[in-house]
Amino acid sequence: MVAVKRPTFRTERELLSGGFSVVAGVDEAGCGCWAGPVCAAAVILPFDSRIGLIRDSKTLSPDQRGRVADRLKTVVADWAVGFATVGEIDELNIRRASILAMRRALEALSLRPQFVLSDAFAIPDIGIPSRGIPQGDRHVKSIAAASILAKVERDRRMTELDCRHPGYGFARHKGYGTKRHQQALAELGPCEEHRRSFAPVRRLIG
């Protein structure tokens, strides 16, 4: 069995020693999906937090993510989410739409961060010192917390969209390109929540 990487506050504490006491972690969920919005979360997590199971959201079960997200919301100094719509994804491309969702999450915070840590790449043009951390959701606790909240909030949105667009299975696969999703798309055609700029969707709808 491969041990799951446990993120730490090492990076945040290094920033604290440099005078940055309000640090936000940012991550997104849903970039690889064929349908639905992309969601980003921004989290300001106290450096002395002791919540179990804060790690890369992909290593947790849906039940674990839900429980951790509920706990996070009671202890964080601040948190917020931001979405970019399917229309924005198709117009801008998924990377730029993800950045837009991250900016919206940061703008929705009540507290203004002094420094921003984000997964993979730094968020441009936010007017706040920032740093992108490769595999940040595996190594940095604030980013891992953001990854959990982004995933949980996006999954909830996809469950809501399943009610509006029945037959595609959004509540089950959350918009990812599963075999069931491929079959539904071939049978029903795309709905307004499908990303027509994504090659697999274009191929299936002709």
C-alpha positions in Angstrom: 0.0 0.0 0.0 1.3 3.5 -1.0 1.3 5.9 1.9 -0.9 9.0 1.4 1.1 12.2 1.5 0.0 14.3 4.5 0.3 18.1 3.9 1.8 20.3 6.5 1.9 24.0 7.6 5.6 24.2 6.7 5.2 26.7 3.8 2.7 28.8 5.8 5.0 29.0 8.8 7.9 30.1 6.5 5.7 32.9 5.3 4.7 33.7 8.9 8.4 34.2 9.7 8.6 36.6 6.8 5.8 38.7 8.2 2.8 37.2 6.4 0.2 36.1 9.0 -2.9 35.9 6.8 -2.3 33.3 4.1 -4.9 31.9 1.8 -4.8 28.5 0.1 -6.5 28.2 -3.3 -7.4 25.2 -5.4 -9.9 24.3 -8.1 -12.1 21.3 -8.9 -13.6 20.2 -12.2 -11.1 21.1 -14.8 -11.1 17.7 -16.5 -14.9 17.4 -16.6 -17.0 17.3 -19.8 -19.9 19.2 -18.2 -20.6 21.7 -15.5 -18.7 24.7 -14.1 -15.3 24.8 -12.7 -15.2 25.7 -9.0 -12.4 27.2 -6.9 -12.1 27.6 -3.2 -10.0 30.1 -1.1 -9.3 29.2 2.5 -7.6 31.1 5.3 -6.7 28.3 7.8 -5.3 29.0 11.2 -1.8 27.6 11.4 -2.6 25.8 14.6 -5.6 23.9 13.2 -5.7 20.2 14.1 -8.3 18.7 11.7 -7.7 15.2 10.7 -7.8 14.1 7.0 -6.8 17.4 5.5 -5.1 16.2 2.3 -5.5 16.1 -1.4 -9.3 15.8 -1.9 -8.8 13.0 -4.5 -7.5 10.7 -1.8 -10.7 11.0 0.3 -14.0 9.3 -0.2 -17.1 11.5 -0.7 -18.2 10.9 2.8 -14.8 11.9 4.2 -14.7 15.0 2.1 -18.1 16.0 3.3 -17.2 15.6 7.0 -13.9 17.4 6.6 -15.6 20.3 4.7 -18.2 20.7 7.4 -15.5 20.8 10.1 -13.3 23.2 8.1 -16.2 25.7 7.8 -16.4 25.9 11.6 -12.7 26.5 12.3 -11.3 28.5 9.3 -10.7 32.2 9.6 -12.5 32.7 6.3 -13.4 30.7 3.2 -15.2 31.3 -0.1 -15.8 29.7 -3.4 -16.0 31.0 -6.9 -17.4 29.5 -10.1 -16.7 29.9 -13.8 -19.6 28.8 -16.0 -19.6 26.5 -19.0 -20.0 29.5 -21.2 -16.9 31.1 -19.8 -15.0 27.8 -20.1 -15.9 27.6 -23.8 -15.1 31.2 -24.4 -11.9 31.6 -22.4 -10.5 28.0 -22.3 -10.4 25.9 -19.2 -7.1 27.3 -17.8 -8.2 30.9 -18.0 -11.7 30.0 -16.7 -10.0 28.3 -13.7 -8.0 31.4 -13.0 -11.3 33.4 -13.2 -12.9 31.1 -10.6 -9.9 31.4 -8.3 -10.0 35.2 -8.5 -13.7 35.2 -7.7 -13.1 33.0 -4.7 -10.4 35.4 -3.4 -12.6 38.4 -4.0 -15.4 36.7 -2.1 -13.3 36.5 1.1 -14.2 38.8 3.9 -10.6 38.9 5.1 -7.9 40.1 2.6 -5.0 37.7 2.5 -1.5 39.0 2.7 -0.2 36.1 0.7 -1.8 33.5 -1.6 -0.7 29.9 -2.1 -2.2 28.0 -5.0 -1.9 24.6 -6.5 0.4 24.2 -9.5 0.7 27.8 -10.7 0.5 31.3 -9.2 -2.7 33.3 -9.9 -1.8 36.3 -12.0 -3.0 39.9 -11.6 -4.6 39.6 -8.1 -2.6 42.4 -6.4 -1.5 40.1 -3.6 1.9 38.3 -3.3 1.4 34.8 -4.4 3.2 31.5 -5.2 2.2 28.4 -7.1 3.2 25.1 -5.5 3.6 22.0 -7.7 1.3 19.4 -6.3 0.4 21.9 -3.6 -2.7 19.9 -2.6 -0.4 17.1 -1.5 2.2 19.3 0.4 0.5 22.5 1.7 -2.3 22.2 4.2 -4.0 25.4 3.2 -4.2 24.3 -0.4 -5.3 20.8 0.6 -8.2 22.4 2.6 -9.1 24.5 -0.4 -9.1 21.4 -2.6 -11.6 19.7 -0.3 -14.0 22.6 -0.2 -13.8 23.2 -3.9 -14.6 19.5 -4.6 -17.5 19.3 -2.2 -19.1 22.6 -3.4 -18.7 21.6 -7.0 -20.2 18.1 -6.4 -23.2 19.8 -4.7 -23.6 22.0 -7.8 -23.5 19.0 -10.1 -26.1 17.2 -8.0 -28.4 20.2 -8.4 -27.7 20.2 -12.2 -28.7 16.5 -12.3 -32.2 17.5 -11.2 -32.4 20.1 -14.0 -30.9 17.9 -16.6 -32.0 14.3 -15.8 -30.7 11.3 -17.7 -27.0 12.3 -17.9 -26.0 11.0 -14.5 -24.4 14.2 -13.3 -25.1 13.3 -9.6 -23.1 10.1 -10.0 -20.1 11.1 -12.2 -20.1 14.8 -11.6 -19.5 15.6 -15.2 -16.5 13.4 -15.8 -16.2 11.4 -19.0 -17.3 8.0 -17.7 -18.7 5.3 -19.9 -22.2 6.0 -18.6 -21.8 9.7 -19.4 -20.5 8.9 -22.9 -23.6 6.7 -23.5 -26.0 9.3 -22.2 -24.4 12.0 -24.3 -24.6 9.8 -27.4 -28.3 9.0 -26.7 -29.5 12.4 -25.6 -27.2 14.9 -27.2 -25.6 17.7 -25.2 -27.4 19.9 -22.7 -26.5 23.5 -21.9 -24.1 22.3 -19.2 -21.8 20.4 -21.6 -18.5 22.0 -22.6 -18.6 22.1 -26.3 -15.0 23.3 -26.5 -13.8 19.9 -25.2 -12.8 17.6 -27.9 -14.5 14.4 -26.5 -17.8 16.3 -26.4 -17.4 17.7 -29.9 -16.7 14.2 -31.2 -19.7 12.6 -29.6 -22.1 15.3 -30.8 -20.7 15.3 -34.3 
